[in-house]
Amino acid sequence: MAIQRVGAIGGGQLAWMMAAEAKKLGLELIVQTPNPNDPAVIAANDVILGAIADAKATEKLAVLCDVITFENEFIDLEALKLLAAKGVCFRPSLDALSHLLDKYHQNCYFKNLGLPLPEFIALESSEKIKSPFGFPAVLKARRHGYDGRGTFIVNSQIELEEIWQRCDRPEMLLEEFIDFDKELAVIAARNSKGEIVVYPVVETFQKEQVCRWVIAPADVSTEVVEQINTIAKTILEKLDVVGVFGIELFLTKDDRVLINEIAPRTHNSGHFSLDACDTSQFAMQLRAVADFPLSSPQLKCHSALMVNLLGIETEQIKARLEKLAEIPNSYLHWYGKAESRPGRKMGHITVLFSAEPAQSWQAIAKEIESIWYG
């Protein structure tokens, strides 16, 4: 049976952008989200109001859909398995997600596959904790962390103990700190026939552990791109993925590639694809889960810069958006969120280039940020 109706668990900006692409593909998108003011609510064909982890709401969603995919991973996996046992189709599968939702389990899975990643240990609820890697080290929540939330750079034993105590001593992941040369990312997709496409590798720039801008393609060697493509294909094949994954990586000063984290869905690092690629990551996710042939992920321009527009406290938002829209070859995406909070992703702007830009990427990004943040 042809897939016509796709359900998405989550109603934020990722589902909002997916809804626009669904219309182009002749598909219906139905979202499950807790907030009637979430961006995707107006854009979707239908909405089930319910918490992301509310499996009863997902059961209602399943009645309206042929297949269900994910905008975020804050789900109740065990409850969803009961629905899968009744024949509800989830893409990617719950078996694939079971290796990824907990960051410690994710690292263990990749280590068993022989994939490169930082050294790591699990911090359990014991009286004594320590870092076998020395300091600085990276402390992460094992679940529900995003946009820097739940991730801490710790510089001493005292700081490690203080943060762990402040978090109420949960099980956490402790990783070796990587003194990287660049932070990289890649979007990859796979369909049920095993067809895989990989987008251009990008460089991401973070501030306070939140992505501020993305450059496509990354200025890295062919060998590095080949390493990353191999990693992406290995992950998607071993997990038998149907859908899109966002893969974040470190590039060391001696050109080693290490996996940072995996998002089993579309990802902020792939937003440039909406305007810069033959097929956006959102269209590719729909094509994968709806059993369409995958199409070209390649850039249709020389290069692109994507800058996130984070929440600001000002009465001048409209004027600043209008000024950003005047930038040549720019594409402004405003998510329509009801509340602007500092650090919240409110929108993004992508600028396309037909040749190497005269200014540095950093200069162009800072010019955009000076307009937005004032």
C-alpha positions as CSV (number, residue, x, y, z in Angstrom):
1,M,0.0,0.0,0.0
2,A,1.3,3.4,-0.9
3,I,2.1,5.7,2.0
4,Q,0.1,8.9,1.9
5,R,-0.1,10.1,5.5
6,V,3.0,10.6,7.6
7,G,2.8,11.1,11.4
8,A,5.5,13.1,13.2
9,I,6.1,13.0,16.9
10,G,6.9,16.6,17.7
11,G,5.5,19.9,16.5
12,G,8.5,22.3,16.6
13,Q,10.4,23.9,13.8
14,L,11.7,20.6,12.4
15,A,8.1,19.4,11.9
16,W,7.1,22.9,10.6
17,M,9.8,22.7,7.8
18,M,8.8,19.0,7.1
19,A,5.2,20.1,6.7
20,A,6.1,22.5,3.9
21,E,8.0,19.8,2.1
22,A,5.2,17.2,2.6
23,K,2.8,19.4,0.5
24,K,5.3,19.5,-2.3
25,L,5.5,15.7,-2.3
26,G,1.7,15.3,-2.2
27,L,1.9,13.8,1.3
28,E,-0.2,14.7,4.4
29,L,1.6,15.4,7.7
30,I,-0.1,14.9,11.0
31,V,1.8,15.9,14.2
32,Q,1.7,15.0,17.8
33,T,2.7,17.9,20.0
34,P,1.7,19.1,23.5
35,N,1.4,22.8,22.7
36,P,-1.3,24.2,20.3
37,N,1.0,27.2,19.6
38,D,3.9,25.1,18.4
39,P,5.1,26.0,14.9
40,A,3.9,22.9,13.0
41,V,0.4,23.1,14.3
42,I,-0.8,25.5,11.7
43,A,1.3,23.9,8.9
44,A,0.3,20.3,9.4
45,N,-2.8,18.6,7.9
46,D,-4.0,17.5,11.4
47,V,-2.8,17.6,15.0
48,I,-3.0,15.3,18.0
49,L,-2.4,17.3,21.1
50,G,-0.4,15.3,23.6
51,A,3.0,15.1,25.3
52,I,5.9,13.7,23.2
53,A,6.2,10.7,25.6
54,D,2.4,10.1,25.7
55,A,2.0,6.8,24.0
56,K,-1.9,7.1,24.2
57,A,-1.6,10.2,22.1
58,T,0.7,8.3,19.7
59,E,-1.9,5.5,19.4
60,K,-4.4,8.2,18.3
61,L,-1.8,9.5,15.8
62,A,-1.3,6.0,14.4
63,V,-5.0,5.8,13.5
64,L,-4.5,8.8,11.2
65,C,-1.2,7.7,9.6
66,D,0.4,5.1,7.5
67,V,3.8,5.5,9.1
68,I,5.2,7.5,12.1
69,T,8.5,9.3,12.2
70,F,10.2,11.6,14.8
71,E,11.0,15.3,15.2
72,N,12.7,14.6,18.5
73,E,13.7,11.6,20.6
74,F,12.1,12.4,24.0
75,I,9.8,9.5,23.7
76,D,8.7,6.6,25.9
77,L,10.4,3.8,24.0
78,E,8.9,0.9,26.0
79,A,5.4,2.2,25.7
80,L,5.8,2.7,21.9
81,K,7.0,-0.9,21.6
82,L,3.5,-2.1,22.6
83,L,2.1,-0.1,19.6
84,A,4.8,-1.5,17.3
85,A,3.7,-5.0,18.4
86,K,0.2,-4.2,17.2
87,G,1.5,-3.2,13.8
88,V,2.2,0.5,14.1
89,C,5.1,1.3,11.7
90,F,7.8,3.6,13.1
91,R,10.6,4.9,10.9
92,P,13.4,4.8,12.0
93,S,12.4,1.6,13.9
94,L,12.3,1.4,17.6
95,D,15.0,-1.2,17.5
96,A,17.3,1.4,15.9
97,L,16.3,4.0,18.4
98,S,16.9,1.7,21.3
99,H,20.7,2.0,20.8
100,L,20.7,5.8,20.5
101,L,18.4,7.4,23.1
102,D,20.7,7.0,26.0
103,K,24.1,8.6,25.1
104,Y,26.1,6.0,27.1
105,H,24.4,3.2,25.2
106,Q,24.9,5.1,22.0
107,N,28.7,5.3,22.7
108,C,28.8,1.6,23.7
109,Y,27.1,0.6,20.4
110,F,29.5,2.6,18.3
111,K,32.5,1.3,20.2
112,N,31.3,-2.3,19.6
113,L,31.1,-1.4,15.8
114,G,34.7,-0.2,16.0
115,L,33.8,3.4,15.1
116,P,36.1,6.2,16.3
117,L,34.9,8.2,19.3
118,P,36.3,9.9,22.5
119,E,37.1,7.7,25.5
120,F,34.1,7.6,27.9
121,I,32.7,6.0,31.1
122,A,29.4,5.9,32.8
123,L,29.1,7.7,36.1
124,E,26.9,5.6,38.4
125,S,25.3,6.6,41.7
126,S,28.3,6.0,44.0
127,E,30.0,8.0,46.7
128,K,33.2,8.5,44.7
129,I,33.4,9.7,41.1
130,K,36.5,10.7,39.2
131,S,37.7,11.3,35.7
132,P,40.1,8.7,34.3
133,F,40.9,11.2,31.5
134,G,42.0,14.1,33.6
135,F,40.6,17.6,33.1
136,P,39.0,19.2,31.3
137,A,36.4,16.5,30.7
138,V,32.9,16.5,29.3
139,L,29.9,15.6,31.5
140,K,26.7,14.8,29.7
141,A,23.1,13.9,30.7
142,R,22.4,10.5,29.2
143,R,19.0,11.5,28.0
144,H,17.0,14.6,27.1
145,G,19.9,17.0,26.5
146,Y,19.8,19.4,23.6
147,D,21.2,22.8,22.6
148,G,23.9,22.6,25.3
149,R,21.4,21.7,28.0
150,G,22.7,18.8,30.1
151,T,26.3,19.1,28.8
152,F,29.1,20.5,31.0
153,I,32.8,21.2,30.5
154,V,34.3,20.4,33.8
155,N,37.8,21.6,34.7
156,S,38.6,20.0,38.0
157,Q,37.6,17.2,40.4
158,I,35.8,19.7,42.7
159,E,33.8,21.1,39.7
160,L,32.9,17.6,38.6
161,E,31.6,16.7,42.1
162,E,29.7,20.0,42.4
163,I,27.9,19.7,39.1
164,W,27.0,16.1,39.7
165,Q,25.6,16.9,43.1
166,R,23.7,19.9,41.7
167,C,22.1,17.5,39.1
168,D,21.0,15.3,42.0
169,R,23.6,12.6,41.4
170,P,22.0,10.9,38.3
171,E,23.7,8.4,36.0
172,M,25.6,10.5,33.5
173,L,28.2,10.1,30.8
174,L,31.7,11.3,31.2
175,E,33.8,11.8,28.1
176,E,37.4,12.6,27.3
177,F,37.7,16.3,26.2
178,I,38.8,16.6,22.6
179,D,41.0,19.5,21.7
180,F,39.5,19.6,18.2
181,D,40.5,21.6,15.2
182,K,37.0,21.7,13.8
183,E,33.5,20.6,14.6
184,L,31.8,18.9,11.7
185,A,28.5,17.4,10.9
186,V,26.7,15.5,8.2
187,I,23.2,14.5,7.3
188,A,22.6,11.0,5.8
189,A,19.5,9.2,4.7
190,R,18.5,5.6,4.0
191,N,15.3,4.1,2.7
192,S,13.7,0.6,3.2
193,K,15.4,-0.6,0.0
194,G,18.8,0.1,1.5
195,E,19.5,3.1,-0.7
196,I,21.8,5.7,1.1
197,V,22.6,9.3,0.3
198,V,25.0,11.5,2.2
199,Y,24.9,15.3,2.2
200,P,28.0,17.5,2.0
201,V,30.0,17.6,5.2
202,V,29.6,20.9,7.0
203,E,31.5,22.8,9.6
204,T,29.6,24.1,12.6
205,F,30.5,26.9,15.0
206,Q,29.2,26.7,18.6
207,K,28.9,29.3,21.3
208,E,28.1,28.2,24.8
209,Q,27.4,24.8,23.3
210,V,24.7,26.1,21.0
211,C,25.2,26.1,17.2
212,R,25.5,29.6,16.0
213,W,26.3,29.1,12.3
214,V,27.1,26.4,9.7
215,I,29.3,26.5,6.6
216,A,28.6,24.2,3.7
217,P,30.7,22.5,2.5
218,A,33.4,22.2,5.2
219,D,36.9,23.1,4.2
220,V,38.4,19.6,4.8
221,S,40.4,17.1,2.8
222,T,38.9,14.5,0.5
223,E,40.2,11.8,3.0
224,V,38.3,13.4,5.8
225,V,35.1,13.4,3.8
226,E,35.6,9.8,2.9
227,Q,36.1,8.9,6.6
228,I,32.9,10.7,7.5
229,N,30.9,9.1,4.6
230,T,32.1,5.7,5.7
231,I,31.0,6.3,9.3
232,A,27.6,7.6,8.2
233,K,27.0,4.6,5.9
234,T,28.1,2.1,8.5
235,I,25.8,3.6,11.2
236,L,22.7,3.6,8.9
237,E,23.4,0.1,7.5
238,K,24.1,-1.5,10.9
239,L,21.0,0.0,12.5
240,D,18.9,-0.8,9.4
241,V,17.8,2.9,9.4
242,V,14.8,4.2,7.4
243,G,14.9,7.9,7.7
244,V,17.4,10.8,8.2
245,F,20.2,11.0,10.8
246,G,22.3,14.0,11.8
247,I,25.8,13.0,12.8
248,E,28.0,15.4,14.8
249,L,31.8,14.9,14.7
250,F,35.1,16.3,15.8
251,L,38.1,16.7,13.5
252,T,41.4,16.6,15.5
253,K,44.5,18.6,14.6
254,D,46.0,15.4,13.1
255,D,43.0,14.9,10.8
256,R,41.3,12.1,12.9
257,V,37.6,12.0,12.8
258,L,35.7,11.2,16.0
259,I,31.9,10.8,16.5
260,N,30.4,13.3,19.0
261,E,26.7,12.5,18.9
262,I,23.9,11.2,16.7
263,A,20.5,12.7,16.2
264,P,18.1,10.1,14.8
265,R,16.2,12.7,12.8
266,T,16.7,15.9,10.9
267,H,19.2,18.3,12.5
268,N,20.0,22.0,12.8
269,S,23.3,21.4,10.9
270,G,21.2,20.4,7.9
271,H,19.0,23.5,7.7
272,F,21.1,24.9,4.9
273,S,19.8,22.2,2.6
274,L,16.4,23.9,2.4
275,D,17.8,26.5,0.0
276,A,21.2,25.2,-0.9
277,C,20.7,21.6,-2.0
278,D,18.8,19.7,-4.7
279,T,16.7,18.1,-1.9
280,S,16.3,19.4,1.6
281,Q,16.9,17.1,4.6
282,F,13.1,17.4,5.4
283,A,12.1,16.3,1.9
284,M,14.6,13.5,2.2
285,Q,13.2,12.3,5.5
286,L,9.7,12.1,4.0
287,R,11.0,10.4,0.8
288,A,12.8,7.8,3.0
289,V,9.9,7.0,5.3
290,A,7.3,7.1,2.5
291,D,9.2,4.6,0.4
292,F,10.0,7.2,-2.4
293,P,13.3,6.9,-4.2
294,L,15.9,9.1,-2.6
295,S,17.0,12.0,-4.6
296,S,20.1,14.2,-4.9
297,P,21.5,15.7,-1.7
298,Q,24.1,17.8,-3.6
299,L,24.7,21.5,-3.3
300,K,23.2,23.6,-6.2
301,C,25.5,26.5,-5.4
302,H,29.2,26.9,-4.7
303,S,28.7,27.2,-0.9
304,A,26.3,28.4,1.8
305,L,26.2,29.9,5.2
306,M,23.4,29.2,7.7
307,V,23.1,31.4,10.8
308,N,20.7,30.6,13.7
309,L,18.6,33.4,15.0
310,L,18.3,32.9,18.7
311,G,15.8,34.6,21.0
312,I,16.3,38.2,22.0
313,E,14.6,40.6,24.3
314,T,13.7,43.6,22.0
315,E,10.8,45.3,20.5
316,Q,12.7,45.6,17.2
317,I,12.3,42.0,15.9
318,K,10.3,43.0,12.8
319,A,12.8,45.7,11.8
320,R,15.7,43.4,12.3
321,L,14.1,40.6,10.2
322,E,13.4,43.1,7.4
323,K,17.0,44.2,7.4
324,L,18.2,40.6,7.3
325,A,15.9,39.9,4.4
326,E,17.7,42.6,2.4
327,I,20.9,40.6,2.3
328,P,21.6,39.5,-1.3
329,N,20.9,35.8,-2.0
330,S,19.5,35.2,1.5
331,Y,16.6,33.1,2.6
332,L,15.0,33.9,5.9
333,H,13.0,31.2,7.8
334,W,11.1,32.5,10.8
335,Y,9.5,29.7,12.9
336,G,6.6,31.8,14.3
337,K,7.2,30.7,17.9
338,A,4.9,32.5,20.4
339,E,7.6,33.3,22.9
340,S,11.1,34.7,22.3
341,R,13.5,33.6,25.0
342,P,17.3,34.2,25.1
343,G,19.0,31.3,23.5
344,R,15.8,29.8,21.9
345,K,16.0,29.0,18.2
346,M,13.5,31.4,16.6
347,G,14.5,31.1,13.0
348,H,17.5,30.9,10.7
349,I,18.9,32.7,7.6
350,T,20.8,31.0,4.8
351,V,23.0,32.9,2.3
352,L,24.0,31.2,-0.9
353,F,27.2,32.0,-2.8
354,S,27.9,31.3,-6.5
355,A,31.7,31.6,-5.9
356,E,34.1,32.0,-3.0
357,P,32.9,34.9,-0.9
358,A,35.2,38.0,-0.7
359,Q,34.9,38.1,3.1
360,S,35.7,35.3,5.5
361,W,32.8,33.2,6.7
362,Q,33.3,34.4,10.2
363,A,33.0,38.1,9.0
364,I,29.8,37.4,7.1
365,A,28.3,35.5,10.1
366,K,29.2,38.2,12.5
367,E,27.7,40.9,10.2
368,I,24.4,38.9,10.3
369,E,24.6,38.5,14.0
370,S,25.3,42.3,14.5
371,I,22.0,43.0,12.6
372,W,20.1,40.5,14.7
373,Y,21.5,41.0,18.2
374,G,22.3,44.7,17.8
